Amino acid sequence: MGLSWQCGYSSLLSCVLVGMGVSVLLWYRHVVSRRLLLWRVARMVRLCRRQVYVVQSEEDWRKVLPFIQREMQGQGVLGVDCEWVDASGRRRPVALLQLATSSGTCVLVRLQAFTRPLPESLQSLLGGVSIIKAGVGIDQDRRFLETDYGLLVQGCVDLRHVVLCCPKSNAAGNTTGNSTPSLGLAALALKFLGRTLDKDWRVRASDWEAKTLTRRQQSYAAEDALAGVQVLLVACSRMWQCGEVAGMWWLPWLPPSLFHHHLMAHIHQTCHHFLDLKFSTSASKLLQLGEGCASQHQVAAKVSKTSRAYCPRKTPLYHNCQLLAPDGMPLCTCDPKKARWYVEKGLGVVVHQQPLVVRLNFEPAGRPREEYEDERYYVQERHNLCVVCGQGHSYIKKNVVPHEYRRHFPTILKDHQSHDVVLLCVQCHQVSSAHDATLREVLAGECSAPIGGAGNRRVTVDTQRRNVKNAAGALLRSRSTIPQPRITELENVVKNFFNVDSLNHELLQEAADIDARDWNEDFQAHGEHVCEKYRRKGLVQLQHRWRKHFLDTMQPKHLPQYWSVSHNLHKLCSTMARLPSCHPDYDIYRLILLGRDGNEEVQRLIKQCKEANVEDNCNDFVY
């Protein structure tokens, strides 16, 4: 019996100890998971074995492509870099494209050895947004590849964006003498990987167009691309250590194959707001916010040092007051001021006070049709929160189609339309504005519509006339308080301009009234120029492009139901289908939907609407 009791006691004690261990592990699971995640990522980087493949023909590319595709299934990450030769102070076309996977596969593509066009598989690899291309200054490489070879590179992430979102103590490499963080690839590799890259200028400036690359050139090029992808892995894991991605404590416990798959997915989630976002090296944008921006929604800490002040709304935008048709059918939601206007004018009666519901006593010009989701958009209740992250305070109105373009739309396309006005918190608004700047640059190139610049201004100021105007104004207003030497200096400015030896009050007044501005009669604003170009293929295409851009770059999780890229398209087509070609609005609708060159897809939709209208008219005649 004693032996049996001892065995039972030992079993009970073991169960208690195991239970305590499990309880402690569950209690500290997040801390343990974060430490384990750092260890697994560091181990993956440490055990990585570099394998370099030099590609000089399409046959070479076909041989190495499976090695890349094996790791790029679903969502992948590539380190990308480019090398070229500078001759006589001029950049020659990109000679070498470096690609590296997280497992150590490094592919050096000698672009000049290929005949045009480049392999379609290479183009799709670089153009797919499902594969992140990581590097320092990758936006420049992207532009050079597009200029030199017509390669469209998408899904680029500049490592400096991610690094500045790490905790402050881990944020960047060594600092320069003025305490500015060093954000070059060599400094980041030393900080995050503990590895010193070969940055000898003799290799960097060597002949990358040589018939055969030396071993040192191959090592230099491969290491640059591999360091890019590895810095991204380590930087993201350090962000997650500070709680960047909630609900992922289980990630480091997964087996290797699942771990790699989910790790790539979380990297895509973290880097989404940095995709194809140009990095600015201005000092004001290198500042870190507190302990770093440990959330992707705080990317604004780097891009927000703009001159514009963001003023969050003091009152809600949506009050969800409702207008009803005489038979009680919901027409739309509106603000209280508009609803009360109908009551004050005797056009409606209050049905309910909280929330305010007004029933009209006249038949409205149109009713929302249940079969069209677009028309149900304005009937539903909308919430006062950021449509991207869901924050319920400190939000600002965001024009999905920027005002500089929308202002040039015909009234038909924008009147009584609030679909493209959404709410964003301050941080998301700043991030969205940065992405908008990228698309503006793309449109500027496509439509030959420069954005600002000295050669494209509506008005310029003549420096000489401005100085004369200021000098005369100062003499007229404040002569008694100006020292005599300064008075003489100001008088000489005015005298030299008018080529006179003496001044009187009338001449000073004439100088003070000078208009120093020169007006450019040929000026055309960027937005106006872009809209003029899109009148050839239909302004609705520009509207849809901005909506899709907002969805792709911000991935909003809280958009109102029925919000869509093609909102109102069917209604416009249906209206145009009913108009005779002699109607004064017909040409406007054509400009909006078809443009001068026509659009086959929209033309088919208009034809379908015409057929539907004919069928409805026949049914009405029968009944």
C-alpha positions in Angstrom: 0.0 0.0 0.0 2.9 2.3 0.8 4.4 1.7 -2.6 1.1 2.4 -4.3 0.7 5.6 -2.3 4.2 6.8 -3.3 3.5 6.1 -7.0 0.2 8.0 -6.8 1.9 10.9 -5.1 4.7 11.0 -7.7 2.1 11.0 -10.5 0.2 13.8 -8.8 3.3 15.9 -8.3 4.3 15.4 -11.9 0.9 16.5 -13.1 1.0 19.5 -10.9 4.5 20.5 -12.1 3.5 20.0 -15.7 0.4 22.0 -15.2 2.4 24.8 -13.6 4.8 24.7 -16.5 2.1 24.9 -19.0 0.4 27.8 -17.1 3.6 29.7 -17.0 4.3 29.1 -20.7 0.8 30.3 -21.6 1.1 33.3 -19.4 4.4 34.3 -20.9 3.7 32.9 -24.4 4.0 36.3 -26.1 7.4 37.0 -24.6 8.7 33.5 -25.3 7.3 33.6 -28.8 9.0 36.9 -29.6 12.3 35.7 -28.4 11.9 32.5 -30.3 10.9 34.4 -33.4 14.1 36.5 -33.3 16.1 33.4 -32.7 14.6 31.5 -35.7 15.0 34.4 -38.1 18.6 35.0 -36.9 19.3 31.3 -37.3 17.8 31.3 -40.8 20.1 34.2 -41.8 23.1 32.7 -40.1 22.7 29.2 -41.7 22.0 30.7 -45.2 24.4 29.3 -47.8 24.9 31.6 -50.8 24.7 30.1 -54.2 25.5 32.4 -57.1 24.3 31.9 -60.7 25.4 34.1 -63.5 22.7 34.4 -66.3 23.9 35.5 -69.7 21.3 34.0 -72.0 17.6 32.9 -72.0 18.7 29.3 -71.6 20.6 30.2 -68.4 17.5 32.0 -67.2 15.3 29.0 -67.8 17.7 26.9 -65.7 17.7 29.1 -62.6 14.1 30.2 -62.8 12.7 27.1 -60.9 15.1 27.9 -58.0 13.4 31.3 -57.6 9.9 30.1 -58.3 10.2 27.4 -55.6 10.4 30.1 -52.9 8.1 32.6 -54.5 4.9 30.5 -54.4 2.1 32.6 -52.9 3.8 35.6 -51.4 7.6 35.9 -51.6 10.4 38.3 -51.0 13.4 39.1 -53.2 16.4 41.2 -52.6 17.0 43.4 -55.7 19.9 45.6 -56.7 21.3 46.9 -60.0 24.8 47.8 -61.2 25.8 50.0 -64.2 28.8 51.8 -65.6 29.4 55.5 -65.6 31.3 56.7 -68.7 32.4 60.3 -69.0 30.1 61.4 -66.3 27.1 59.7 -67.9 25.2 56.6 -66.8 25.1 53.8 -69.2 22.1 51.3 -69.3 21.9 48.9 -66.3 24.4 46.1 -66.9 23.6 43.8 -64.0 20.3 42.9 -62.2 20.9 41.1 -58.9 18.1 38.9 -57.4 18.4 37.0 -54.1 16.0 34.8 -52.2 16.0 34.3 -48.4 17.5 30.8 -48.8 20.7 32.2 -50.4 20.0 31.7 -54.1 21.6 34.7 -55.9 20.9 35.2 -59.6 23.0 37.8 -61.5 21.3 38.7 -64.7 23.5 40.3 -67.3 20.8 42.3 -69.1 22.9 43.5 -72.0 23.6 39.9 -73.0 19.9 39.4 -73.8 18.1 40.2 -77.0 15.0 42.3 -76.8 12.4 41.7 -75.5 13.5 40.2 -72.2 12.0 36.8 -71.1 8.4 37.1 -70.3 8.9 35.1 -67.0 11.5 37.8 -65.9 9.0 40.5 -66.7 6.2 38.9 -64.7 8.5 38.2 -61.8 9.5 41.8 -61.5 6.0 43.2 -62.3 4.1 41.0 -59.8 3.0 42.8 -56.6 2.8 39.4 -54.8 6.6 39.4 -54.6 8.2 42.1 -52.6 11.4 43.5 -54.0 13.6 44.9 -51.2 16.6 47.1 -51.4 18.0 50.5 -50.5 17.3 53.1 -53.1 15.2 50.6 -55.0 13.0 53.3 -56.5 16.0 54.5 -58.5 16.8 51.0 -59.7 13.1 50.6 -60.7 13.1 53.8 -62.8 16.4 52.9 -64.5 15.1 49.4 -65.4 12.0 50.9 -66.9 13.9 53.6 -68.8 16.6 51.2 -70.1 14.6 48.0 -70.8 10.9 48.9 -70.5 10.8 46.6 -67.4 7.8 47.4 -65.1 8.9 46.7 -61.6 6.2 46.7 -58.9 6.0 45.7 -55.3 9.2 47.6 -54.3 10.0 48.3 -50.6 12.8 50.6 -49.7 14.5 49.1 -46.6 14.9 52.5 -45.0 11.1 52.8 -44.5 11.0 49.5 -42.5 14.2 50.3 -40.6 12.8 53.6 -39.4 9.8 51.8 -38.0 11.9 49.6 -35.8 12.3 50.5 -32.1 14.6 53.5 -31.7 17.4 51.6 -30.2 17.4 49.2 -33.2 16.4 51.7 -35.8 19.4 52.5 -38.0 23.1 51.9 -38.5 25.9 54.0 -37.2 25.4 57.7 -37.1 27.4 60.4 -38.9 29.0 63.3 -37.2 25.8 65.3 -37.0 23.9 62.3 -35.4 22.0 61.6 -38.6 21.4 57.8 -38.8 23.3 56.1 -41.6 20.8 54.3 -43.8 23.1 52.9 -46.5 23.0 49.1 -47.1 26.4 48.6 -45.6 25.4 50.3 -42.4 22.1 48.4 -42.2 23.9 45.1 -42.8 26.4 45.8 -40.0 23.6 46.8 -37.6 21.0 44.1 -38.4 23.2 41.2 -39.7 26.5 41.9 -37.9 28.2 41.6 -41.3 30.5 43.9 -43.1 29.9 44.3 -46.8 32.6 44.8 -49.4 32.1 48.5 -50.4 35.5 49.1 -52.0 35.1 51.8 -54.6 37.3 49.9 -57.0 34.7 47.1 -57.1 31.7 49.4 -57.1 33.1 51.5 -60.0 34.5 48.5 -61.9 33.5 47.4 -65.4 30.1 45.7 -65.0 29.9 45.4 -68.8 33.0 43.2 -69.0 32.8 40.0 -71.0 33.4 38.0 -67.8 32.7 39.1 -64.2 35.5 38.6 -61.7 34.9 36.5 -58.6 35.0 39.6 -56.5 32.5 41.3 -58.7 30.1 38.3 -58.4 30.6 38.2 -54.7 30.0 42.0 -54.3 26.8 41.9 -56.5 25.3 38.8 -54.9 26.0 40.0 -51.3 24.3 43.3 -52.0 21.1 41.6 -53.1 21.2 38.9 -50.4 21.8 41.6 -47.6 18.7 43.4 -48.8 16.3 40.5 -48.2 18.0 39.5 -45.0 17.8 43.0 -43.5 14.1 43.0 -44.3 13.6 39.7 -42.4 15.5 40.8 -39.3 14.0 44.3 -39.3 10.4 43.0 -39.5 11.1 40.5 -36.7 12.3 43.3 -34.5 9.2 45.3 -35.3 7.0 42.3 -34.3 9.0 41.9 -31.1 7.4 45.2 -30.0 3.9 43.9 -30.8 3.6 45.0 -34.4 1.3 42.1 -35.5 -1.3 41.0 -33.0 -2.3 37.4 -32.8 0.8 35.9 -34.3 2.4 34.4 -31.1 2.1 31.0 -32.7 4.3 31.8 -35.7 7.7 30.7 -34.3 6.3 27.4 -33.1 5.4 26.3 -36.7 7.4 23.6 -38.5 10.0 25.0 -41.1 7.8 24.8 -44.2 4.8 26.5 -42.6 7.0 28.9 -40.7 8.5 30.2 -44.0 5.1 30.5 -45.6 3.5 32.4 -42.8 6.6 34.5 -42.2 6.4 35.8 -45.8 2.7 36.5 -45.4 3.3 38.6 -42.3 6.1 40.5 -44.0 3.7 41.4 -46.8 1.2 42.6 -44.3 3.8 44.7 -42.5 5.3 46.2 -45.7 2.0 46.8 -47.5 2.0 50.6 -46.8 5.6 50.9 -48.1 5.0 49.3 -51.5 6.3 51.5 -54.3 6.6 54.4 -51.8 9.5 56.7 -52.7 11.9 57.4 -49.9 12.9 61.0 -49.2 16.3 61.6 -47.7 15.5 65.1 -46.4 16.5 65.4 -42.8 13.0 66.3 -41.6 11.7 62.9 -42.9 14.4 60.8 -41.3 13.3 61.8 -37.8 11.9 59.0 -35.7 8.9 59.3 -33.6 9.5 58.5 -29.9 10.6 54.9 -29.8 10.0 54.3 -33.5 6.8 53.6 -35.4 6.2 50.1 -34.3 2.9 50.0 -36.2 2.4 50.1 -40.0 -0.2 52.8 -39.4 2.5 55.0 -38.0 4.5 55.1 -41.2 3.4 58.8 -41.2 6.2 59.4 -38.7 8.6 59.4 -41.6 6.5 60.9 -44.4 4.5 63.4 -42.3 6.9 66.3 -41.8 5.1 68.3 -44.4 4.2 72.0 -44.3 0.5 71.2 -44.3 -1.3 71.1 -41.0 -3.8 68.2 -40.6 -6.9 69.4 -38.7 -9.1 66.5 -37.6 -12.8 67.0 -37.6 -14.4 68.4 -34.5 -17.8 67.0 -35.3 -19.0 63.8 -37.0 -19.4 63.8 -40.7 -22.2 61.3 -40.9 -25.4 62.0 -38.9 -27.4 59.3 -40.8 -30.6 61.4 -40.9 -32.9 59.8 -43.4 -35.2 61.0 -46.2 -38.2 58.9 -47.2 -40.4 59.0 -50.3 -44.1 59.7 -49.8 -44.8 56.0 -49.6 -42.1 55.5 -46.9 -39.4 54.1 -49.2 -35.8 55.2 -48.1 -34.2 57.6 -50.5 -30.9 58.5 -48.9 -29.1 59.5 -45.7 -28.2 63.2 -45.2 -27.1 65.7 -42.6 -29.7 67.3 -40.2 -29.4 70.7 -41.9 -30.6 69.3 -45.3 -33.3 67.3 -43.7 -34.7 70.3 -41.7 -34.6 72.4 -44.9 -37.3 70.2 -46.5 -39.4 70.6 -43.3 -39.0 74.4 -43.2 -39.9 74.7 -46.8 -43.1 72.6 -46.3 -41.7 69.9 -48.6 -41.6 67.2 -45.9 -42.7 66.2 -42.4 -40.7 64.8 -39.5 -41.5 61.1 -38.9 -38.9 60.5 -36.2 -36.6 62.8 -34.1 -33.7 60.6 -33.0 -32.4 59.8 -35.5 -34.1 62.5 -37.6 -36.3 60.9 -40.3 -38.2 63.2 -42.8 -40.8 62.0 -45.2 -41.2 64.1 -48.4 -44.6 65.1 -49.5 -43.7 65.2 -53.2 -42.5 62.5 -55.7 -38.7 62.8 -55.9 -37.0 62.9 -59.3 -35.4 59.5 -58.8 -35.5 56.5 -56.4 -32.8 54.0 -55.6 -33.4 50.8 -57.5 -32.9 47.6 -55.5 -31.4 45.7 -58.4 -28.4 48.1 -58.5 -26.0 48.1 -55.6 -24.5 51.4 -56.6 -27.9 53.1 -55.8 -28.1 51.4 -52.4 -24.9 53.0 -51.3 -26.5 56.3 -50.3 -29.4 54.7 -48.4 -27.2 52.7 -45.9 -26.1 54.0 -42.5 -22.4 55.1 -42.5 -20.0 55.2 -39.6 -17.6 57.9 -38.4 -14.4 56.0 -38.5 -11.2 55.6 -40.5 -12.1 53.3 -43.4 -8.5 51.9 -43.4 -7.7 51.1 -39.7 -11.1 51.6 -38.1 -10.0 54.4 -35.7 -13.1 56.2 -34.4 -11.6 59.6 -33.6 -9.3 62.3 -35.1 -10.4 61.6 -38.7 -10.2 63.8 -41.8 -12.1 63.8 -45.1 -10.2 62.2 -47.9 -10.9 62.8 -51.6 -10.2 59.4 -53.2 -10.1 61.3 -56.6 -7.9 64.3 -55.7 -9.5 67.7 -56.1 -6.9 68.9 -58.7 -8.4 66.3 -61.1 -12.0 66.2 -60.0 -12.4 70.0 -60.4 -12.0 69.6 -64.1 -14.7 66.9 -64.3 -18.1 67.8 -65.9 -20.8 68.6 -63.4 -22.7 65.4 -64.4 -19.8 63.3 -63.1 -19.4 64.9 -59.7 -22.7 66.7 -58.8 -24.5 65.2 -55.7 -21.8 62.5 -55.5 -20.1 61.8 -52.1 -19.0 58.3 -53.0 -15.3 59.4 -53.3 -15.2 61.2 -50.0 -14.2 58.9 -47.2 -12.8 59.3 -43.6 -9.2 58.6 -42.7 -7.3 59.1 -39.5 -4.4 61.5 -39.5 -1.8 58.7 -39.9 -3.6 56.9 -42.7 -4.3 60.2 -44.5 -0.6 61.0 -44.5 0.3 57.6 -45.9 -2.4 57.8 -48.5 -1.2 61.3 -49.6 2.3 59.9 -50.0 0.9 57.1 -52.3 -1.1 59.7 -54.2 2.1 61.6 -55.0 3.5 58.4 -56.6 0.5 58.1 -58.9 0.6 61.8 -59.7 4.2 61.3 -60.9 3.1 58.3 -63.1 0.3 60.4 -64.6 2.7 63.3 -65.2 4.9 61.0 -67.2 2.1 59.3 -69.1 0.3 62.5 -70.0 3.3 64.8 -70.4 1.8 66.9 -67.6 4.6 68.3 -65.5 3.9 68.9 -61.8 5.0 72.4 -60.9 8.6 73.3 -61.6 10.1 76.6 -62.7 9.0 76.0 -66.3 5.4 75.2 -65.5 4.0 78.0 -63.3 1.0 80.1 -63.8 2.9 83.1 -62.5 6.5 83.9 -61.8 8.0 86.8 -59.9 10.6 89.1 -61.5 13.3 89.5 -58.9 14.4 93.0 -60.0 10.9 94.4 -60.0 10.2 92.8 -56.6 13.3 94.4 -55.1 12.3 97.8 -56.5 8.8 97.4 -55.2 10.0 96.4 -51.7 12.5 99.2 -51.6 10.0 101.9 -52.6 7.4 100.5 -50.1 9.9 100.6 -47.3 10.9 104.2 -48.1 7.3 105.3 -48.2 6.2 103.6 -45.0 9.2 103.6 -42.7 11.8 106.1 -43.8 12.0 107.7 -40.4 13.0 104.4 -38.7 15.6 103.3 -41.3 19.3 104.1 -40.8 20.7 106.6 -43.3 23.1 104.1 -45.0 20.2 101.8 -45.6 18.0 104.6 -47.0 20.8 105.5 -49.5 21.0 101.8 -50.5 17.2 101.6 -51.0 17.1 104.8 -53.0 19.9 103.6 -55.3 17.8 100.4 -56.1 14.9 102.6 -57.2 17.1 105.1 -59.1 19.0 102.4 -61.0 15.7 100.8 -62.1 14.2 104.1 -63.4 17.7 105.4 -64.5 17.2 108.8 -62.7 19.4 110.9 -60.4 16.8 111.9 -57.9 13.5 110.6 -56.4 10.3 112.3 -55.6 7.1 111.0 -53.9 5.3 110.3 -57.2 8.2 108.1 -58.5 8.4 106.2 -55.2 4.6 105.6 -55.4 4.9 104.4 -58.9 7.7 102.0 -57.9 5.6 100.7 -55.0 2.7 100.0 -57.3 4.8 97.9 -59.8 3.4 94.5 -60.5 6.4 92.1 -60.1 4.5 89.1 -61.5 4.8 87.7 -65.0 1.8 85.7 -66.1 2.3 82.6 -68.2 -0.5 82.6 -70.9 0.3 79.1 -72.0 0.1 77.6 -68.5 -1.9 74.5 -68.0 -2.3 73.0 -64.5 -1.2 69.4 -64.1 -4.7 68.2 -63.2 -6.2 70.0 -66.2 -3.6 68.6 -68.6 -4.2 65.0 -67.3 -8.0 65.4 -67.6 -7.6 66.7 -71.2 -5.6 63.6 -72.1 -8.3 61.3 -70.5 -11.0 63.0 -72.6 -9.7 60.8 -75.4 -10.5 57.5 -73.6 -13.2 58.6 -71.2 -12.9 60.6 -67.9 -14.5 57.8 -66.1 -11.3 55.8 -66.7 -9.3 58.3 -64.7 -11.9 58.2 -61.9 -11.7 54.4 -61.8 -7.9 54.5 -61.8 -7.8 56.6 -58.7 -10.4 54.5 -56.9 -8.4 51.3 -57.7 -5.2 53.0 -56.6 -6.8 53.8 -53.2 -7.9 50.1 -52.8 -4.5 48.7 -53.9 -2.3 51.0 -51.8 -4.4 51.3 -48.6 -6.4 48.1 -48.5 -9.2 49.6 -46.4 -10.9 47.2 -44.1 -13.9 49.4 -43.1 -15.2 50.8 -46.4 -19.0 51.2 -46.5 -20.9 48.4 -48.1 -21.5 48.9 -51.9 -18.4 51.1 -52.3 -16.9 50.1 -55.6 -14.5 51.1 -58.3 -17.2 51.3 -60.9 -19.7 53.1 -58.8 -22.3 55.0 -60.9 -21.1 53.6 -64.2 -24.3 51.7 -64.9 -26.4 54.7 -64.1 -24.4 57.0 -66.4 -24.6 54.4 -69.2 -28.3 54.0 -68.7 -28.9 57.7 -68.9 -26.8 58.1 -72.1 -28.6 55.2 -73.7 -31.9 57.1 -73.3 -30.6 60.4 -74.8 -31.0 61.2 -78.5 -27.7 62.2 -80.1 -29.1 65.8 -80.5 -29.6 66.2 -76.8 -27.3 69.0 -75.3 -26.0 66.6 -72.7 -25.2 63.7 -75.1 -21.7 64.9 -76.0 -20.9 65.4 -72.3 -21.9 61.9 -71.5 -19.9 60.6 -74.4 -16.8 62.5 -73.2 -17.2 61.0 -69.8 -17.9 57.4 -70.8 -16.4 56.8 -74.2 -14.0 59.7 -74.8 -13.1 60.9 -78.3 -11.4 57.5 -79.2 -14.2 55.3 -77.8 -14.2 52.4 -75.4 -15.4 49.0 -76.5 -16.2 47.7 -73.0 -18.3 50.8 -72.1 -19.9 50.8 -75.5 -21.2 47.3 -74.9 -22.6 48.3 -71.6 -24.4 51.2 -73.2 -25.8 48.9 -75.9 -27.1 46.6 -73.2 -28.8 49.5 -71.4 -30.4 50.5 -74.7 -31.8 47.0 -75.2 -33.1 47.0 -71.6 -34.8 50.4 -72.2 -36.5 49.1 -75.3 -37.7 46.0 -73.5 -39.1 48.1 -70.6 -40.9 50.3 -73.1 -42.4 47.3 -74.8 -43.6 45.9 -71.5 -45.1 49.3 -70.5 -47.0 49.3 -73.9 -48.4 45.8 -73.4 -49.7 46.6 -70.0 
